[in-house]
Amino acid sequence: QVQLVESGGGLVQAGGSLRLSCAASGSVSIINRMGWYRQAPGKQRELVATITGGGGTNYADSVKGRFTISRDNAKNTVYLQMNSLKPEDTAVYYCNLFRLLSNSEYWGQGTQVTVSS
């Protein structure tokens, strides 16, 4: 089993920055993909960014150039640096870990990000 604990959400004005963190514990393997998804009220959960153990990244078009995903494999932690935040970035942000060899997936409990205009 894998446990994911997120931190770093909060309220920020438009144009501001936040940094989310997600620490993984349990049966964590380096052969995984970690990432962030978000869900706004009344909308489906959507991809924000993912990163592989080797550092390969993928971003949603809506956050390219503003958000940066990174990870510390020694700490089993993934980060999301969010700059130039917009009101439309308001959502609950969920950490995700996908284990490639077992095709299993885990989610964090979510952290609220609210961007005021």
C-alpha positions, 0 to 999 in steps of 0.5 A: 500500500501507498499513502500520499499526504499533501500540503501547501494549499491555501488562499492567494490573490491572482498573480500570486504563487503557491507550492504544493508538496506530496509525500509518499510512504509505504510500498513506493517504488522508483518505477512510478509516475507521480503527478497532480490533478485538480477538480473544480466544483461541478467539473471533472478531475483533470490532469495538471502535471506528471513526472516520472522517476527519471524526471520526464514531465507532462503538463496540461496546456492551461498551466504550461509556463506557469507551473513546474513539477519536480520530485525528490526521489530520496524523499519520495516527494513531489512538488508543484510550484504554481506561479502567476495563479489565476482564479480559474486555477481554483480547485481541489488539487490531488496528488497521484502515484501510478506504479508502472509495473503493477498498474496500480494507482493511489490518490491523496486526500486533496488540498484546496487552492483558492485564487481570488481575483 
